[in-house]
């Protein structure tokens, strides 16, 4: 994939940029690991308890990283499977540097006011509320919830400045999807978008869309744009 005519193998190495991701799939993690200080983790309680490889295993509900450790956290179709998701969002906010960003995709319906809870997690044991639903990992990973708009409010309560958009970029094979971007910042407001077709050209509404496109196609471009914003 290219952005501005630069192929991925020509991206400049910048090991000062630290990225945390959970359950990454495909070929791009290899590129990120080559170019950046990239933590590509899986959730494995036994491995986490051993503590032998903190870069490879992590529980987003109780991250073992120090405060303000990461520039970017990526969570793509992960948090519907996190039992205590609010704890996970608070942990991400904690380990992000000031001005850092969370790029989040989950099963999400912007027309739905409240998240549908599929499992009751108020006790020590999971109690099904709806018919069990499983995704990923060969279809064996339990889905705890299907998100509604209250997710945006949850992220704001945690402390994020939140941008939401719906994107579909057919030339690049990107089907319709919802993307949520949270910044650990308190003076930049990211405005919600109903669709990329509604863009008006002002900086506010364009900001989350530009951030998403830069990230989706070229992490280097995303991080360059993010650094420019921090200097303002």
NORHUWO-V740221 format. One record per backbone hydrogen bond with DSSP energy under -1.0 kcal/mol. NH is the residue of the N-H (numbers start at 1). CO is the residue of the C=O. If there is no record, write none. Layout:
nh->{NH & NH}
co->{CO & CO}
This chain:
nh->{6 & 10 & 11 & 14 & 17 & 19 & 20 & 21 & 22 & 23 & 30 & 32 & 33 & 34 & 35 & 36 & 37 & 38 & 39 & 41 & 42 & 48 & 49 & 50 & 51 & 56 & 57 & 58 & 62 & 68 & 69 & 70 & 71 & 72 & 73 & 74 & 75 & 77 & 81 & 88 & 89 & 90 & 91 & 92 & 93 & 94 & 95 & 96 & 97 & 99 & 100 & 101 & 102 & 103 & 104 & 105 & 109 & 112 & 116 & 118 & 119 & 120 & 127 & 129 & 130 & 135 & 139 & 140 & 141 & 143 & 144 & 146 & 147 & 149 & 150 & 151 & 152 & 154 & 155 & 156 & 157 & 158 & 159 & 160 & 161 & 163 & 165 & 167 & 169 & 172 & 173 & 174 & 177 & 179 & 180 & 181 & 182 & 183 & 184 & 185 & 193 & 198 & 199 & 206 & 207 & 210 & 211 & 212 & 213 & 214 & 215 & 216 & 217 & 218 & 222 & 223 & 224 & 225 & 226 & 227 & 228 & 229 & 230 & 231}
co->{3 & 7 & 8 & 35 & 14 & 37 & 72 & 39 & 74 & 41 & 27 & 28 & 29 & 30 & 31 & 32 & 17 & 36 & 19 & 21 & 56 & 44 & 45 & 46 & 47 & 53 & 53 & 42 & 59 & 94 & 95 & 95 & 18 & 18 & 101 & 20 & 103 & 105 & 78 & 84 & 85 & 86 & 87 & 88 & 89 & 90 & 91 & 92 & 70 & 184 & 97 & 71 & 182 & 73 & 180 & 75 & 147 & 109 & 146 & 144 & 144 & 127 & 120 & 118 & 118 & 141 & 136 & 136 & 135 & 133 & 80 & 116 & 107 & 112 & 113 & 148 & 149 & 150 & 151 & 152 & 153 & 154 & 155 & 155 & 183 & 181 & 179 & 177 & 174 & 169 & 170 & 169 & 167 & 165 & 104 & 163 & 102 & 161 & 100 & 183 & 164 & 195 & 196 & 202 & 203 & 206 & 207 & 208 & 209 & 210 & 211 & 212 & 213 & 214 & 218 & 219 & 220 & 221 & 222 & 223 & 224 & 225 & 226 & 227}
